[in-house]
Amino acid sequence: MPDEAKRPAVTGRPTIKDVAAVAGVGFKTVARVVNGEPGVKETTAERVRQAIDQLGFRRNDGARLLREGRRTSSIGLILEDVSDPFYSQLSRAVEEVARAHGSLVFTGSSAEDPTRERELALALCARRVDGLIVVPTAADHGYLAPEVAAGTSVVTVDRPVAGLDVDTVLCDNAGGSRAGVEHLLRQGHRRIGYLGDSENIFTAVERLQGYRRAMADARSPVQDTWVSMGPPDLVHIRLALERMLVGRWPVTALMCGNNRTTVAVLRELAALDRHPALVGFDDFELADLLSTPVTVVAQDPAQMGRTAAELLFRRIEGDRGQPQSITMPTRLLPRGSGEQSA
């Protein structure tokens, strides 16, 4: 065993120099043992390994790979909000693909803040991740162009980007929303309200367009009070529902633009006597177990995450083909809330 008297007072993370001092060998000898290189006697190598165990030394693979100009076996994932169930499923799928490729995933939330997204993306690039998967928030992602030119692979998911020609994985937002509204129209509803997210979000705009197209095709004019776009907080939702459910032409059905909006609407409707028919965009936990199960237009966030990650690793491994844009389909899941007749 290494002589305890030789053990230095180590503060912080042990270094190769600390291991060398404990083992009573030179710095280069420790480096050879750590890197599995030949030229070290077995008795000396064993002494070094014992010192490594004693100190709890761990090799700095990141620094070594950077010095050698090799891949760091890590990718970055920038989401809107990791607490959102949609992004949680997407993130888990990315991790599974990354693990299969022997890679780690560093994840951060932009909180719909373009400045925060830029800071996260550049910080991850500074740590030399091999690639990035980004749910875009900023209006222009030209700031990533130098990183792409330097060899960092980038894939965007859920939304496209401007200023960057990269692979993109989207959902059929307009088609899914249209299918949900058409389902309500088939139940005899003509006064259908729409509650969506902020209009500066790509998916919110696409889903609103799907609603308007379905209503136009059915020759059902849309009143201004039937549409509400904004954050899914309870105050905003409460005021929107008050406008939609009163007056001469109250709505008889609702189309919700995302899972958080649907949940907020259900909370408000629970305190009201009127319960219009409802279809939500995005499935959510327990939606099928409520007293009136919720009809939804379901995306497949896990498949979106897997597809984005697979595209990214193909790029990391050398694919130089033209950037792809893949649009994933949605599914209407009738459960009860959207089948109430007018």
Buried (B, 14 or more C-beta within 10 A) or exposed (E): EBEEEEBEEBEEEBBBEBBBBBBBBEEEBBBBBBEEEEEBEEEBBBBBBBBBEBBEBEEBEEEBBBEEEEBBBBBBBBBBBBEBBBBBBBBBBBBBBBEEBEBEBBBBBBEBBBEBBBEBBBEBBEEBBBBBBBBBBBEEBEBBBEBBEEEBBBBBBBBBBEEBEBBBBBBBBBBBBBBBBBBBBEBEBBBBBBBBBEEEBBBBBBBBBBBBBBBEEBEBEBBEBBBBBBEBEEEBBBEBBEBBBEEEEBBBBBBBBBBBBBBBBBEBBEEEEEEBBBBBBBBBEEBBEEEBBBBBBBBBBBBBBBBBBBBBBBBBEEEEEEBBEBEBEBEBBEBBBBBBEB
